[in-house]
């Protein structure tokens, strides 16, 4: 699962004061923020790797020091050792130096969600989520994704043009998950709008998040009284014995974790297939390359670029660096995927190899079957669009496409496309 800002519950943090102290290794660290840092992430990761190796000292917003784990082997080690690199952010040794206005605060504030649990408690919460999702029939899920995708295409098919990000890719994940939650059909559009608003940086985000939270509380209350065959009911009835508040907060985590990464996965894949000759040759009704394109995006342009994070349980050495107890580690998922030590010389490896780190790894990676569910949503969305609009093509030059300026997520502002209008 990915970091989700604004998760409900009681946030815990000491008051921030002063400037964070720098260790000798951080005195020449690279700043991991600013207007230019996210324009082209691949050269950025190459430069960090060249200067510092597989574990790099970086400065987050406000020059807060952290460690950037960008080696594939080192990232695999960190994510596979929760007893050494844990998720409970209250371990952070710099809390006293983080101000209330710090822009990354929503990503590190402790809340009583599955995101920050550890050990047996994490297994209890994550296990319930995995079981609730796994009980969804795969054929039913595919049919649901197809219906959602078809309805969206219907809305612009007669226009001959569309923005495949705002009108399509970003609409699909929340719409699918809302229906898996058993939300009444008339309420789904409002839920989707509020989810998109809550994840954006606008004045309406907090109010939208509050509305989403209120909907989750109402659904949980209704399912506690009258269970149905949906994800909230399965969580409430699970042997793990989740409380209503735990179910509410974890439903919000699932929704937030699914929306932005899966929406950007769809958008980034459509961009690849429209621009890359290896894939565009099969657009005329072709389906065989959709899965390969989706996997290539995870390797080369993964939606979740970097992830906060892990906190060192004790002092240790990692990638030749001295890590102190309580240090923050930023997981460089995209950088690890392009680690040159993975280069086997096989140019086709990214189409079939699924060992990328885009969904994380270990007990705090996306719990099964969340990655499978996301892939069903994304693949069905891509295939449906190509089936319905076989001559779809880019409406602007590739260099005109604008990436959102973030080192955390990789996604387009828009993907303008044209196609032959479909009427009747």
C-alpha positions, 0 to 999 in steps of 0.5 A: 500500500502507498502512503495516504495523506489525511487518513482519519484517526488520532494523529500523534506527533510532538511539537516541532522546534528548531532546525534538524541537525545534520550528520557529517554524511548529510552535509553534502546531501542532495536536496530531494525537493524543489521545482526542478527535482521531479521533471525527469526522475531517471537522470535524477536517480542516476545522478544520486546513484553515481554520487552516493551509491545504493543508499544516499543521504538526502534532504527532504523539504526544509532540509530534513535529513533522511536516507534514500534507499535506491539499490534493488538489493538494499531495498529488498533487504530493508522491506524484508526486515521489519524487525530492523526497519519498521513502520511505526513513525513514532520512532523517528528521531527528528520529531522535535525538529519538524514544524507543523507546516512541514509539507510532508507531515501528512505522510509521517503522522501516526494514525491508528490505521493498518499503515503504521501497525507492526508485528501481530497487529499488522498481520491481524489487520492486513490479513483481514484486508487480504481475505476481504479482497480475495473473496471477491470473485475474479470474473465478477471483478472483471465484469464490474471493471468492464462496466465502469470503463464502458460507461466512461467511454460512452460519455465521450465516444461521440465527441471524437476527443477526450482527456484520457486522464481526467475523463477516464483513467482517474475516474476508474479505480474509485468507481470500482472500489466504491462498488466493491464497498456496496455503495448505492449506485446513485452515490457512486459519482459523488464518492468518486468526485470526493475521493479525487478532491481529497487527494488533490492539493486544494482548499476543498480537499479537507471537506471532501475527505470529511465527506468520504469519511462520513460515507464510510462510517455510515456504510460500516454502521449499516453493514454491522446491522445488516451484512452483505456480500461486500468488502465492508461486511467481510471485514466486520465479520472477519475472525480478526474481530476488527472494531468499527473504527478500524474498519472505517479507517482501513476502508479509507486506506484501501480507497486512497491506496488504490486511487492515485497509483492505479489511475496513474498506472492506467494513464501511464500505460495508455501514454506508452501504448500511444507513443511507443511503436512496439505497442501502437502497432497492436492498437487496432483491436489488439490486446496481446500487448496490454499486459506487457505495457502495464508491466513495462510501466511498473519497471520504467515509469511506476506510479509510486516513485518513492515511499515514506518510509521505514524507521531504523529500529536500531543502529546498523549499516546499510549499503556502506552507510551508518544508519542511526536508530530512529533514522527515516528511510525513503524507499526508492521504488522507481530507482530500484527498478532501474538499478543497473545491477539488474541489467541482464542484457535481455531487452524484453525483460520488462515485458514479462519479468514481474520482480519489480518493486512497485508494490513494495515487498515483505509484510508491509508491501501491498497485501495479496491480492491488492496488486492482482486487483489493481492489475485487473482494474488497470488491464480491463481499463486499457483493453476496454478503451482499445476495444471501443476506440481502435483508432485512438491517437495522441492529440498533441506532440509527446513533448507537450505532455505535462508530468505532475511535479512530484518525486512521490507519484508519477502521473500526467496532468492530461492525455489528450486523444482523438478518435473516430466519433461513435454515434448511436 
